[in-house]
Amino acid sequence: MAQLFSDEWMNQLKDAWNAEPEVRDRLAEIGFNSVITCGFKDEDQPRGVFVVENGECVRAGDYANEDPDWDMRASRDDWMKWVEKGLGMAGMGTAFAMGKLKFKKGDFKAMIKDPRMAGPFVKSFGLMQKIGAQ
């Protein structure tokens, strides 16, 4: 099992994303393009990057100073809890409201109100659960 946010892990997530029509195809329908980064709240820089073009992840791996549209942060403990147990819509709202899931960049409130984006976003956390991490 790959280390959370490692190049290997980010590429496993990329493969899972592209194989999941409820994520890739739903986001392609709305022409979703984004640079998504993720990492830990207590660090200045994100750990991993995920580049999406028209719903498909075209590149993933170690963060290399890309300018993110979305930058998600949480503690390692919270990330691992979500990787292990998943995170549904209600849990995500609670995590955001309690400050466990932070967005250094990106508008979580606008995204979560748009079902065309919210559904695939929640499903992407399910993909994390599928691939696991250490």
Secondary structure, 3 states (H helix, E strand, C coil): CCCCCCHHHHHHHHHHHHCCHHHHHHHHHCCCCEEEEEEECCCCCCCEEEEEECCEEEEEEECCCCCCCEEEEECHHHHHHHHHHCCCHHHHHHHHHCCCCEEEECCHHHHHHCHHHHHHHHHHHHHHHHHCCC
